[in-house]
Amino acid sequence: MNSFYFLACLFFTVISAAFYFATHPHFKNIYGKKEWNTWTRRVFYWQGTLAVGSLGTFAVLYFLRTAAVVSF
């Protein structure tokens, strides 16, 4: 079970970081400096980042399990 948690944390971190680096400059330019510094825009952005990271982690682990690459 420890390998499952390690893989889950690793995939979540990698997917979330990839999403952040791919989308952060784009959204920051769209909203502008003043609007980006408000709580509303940042909370929605980080909620989206967490959702993409969670769903991406679930999808990768599910695919690895069904392909019999790993067993938990």
Secondary structure as UniProt FT lines:
FT   HELIX           2..36
FT   HELIX           39..66
FT   TURN            67..68
//
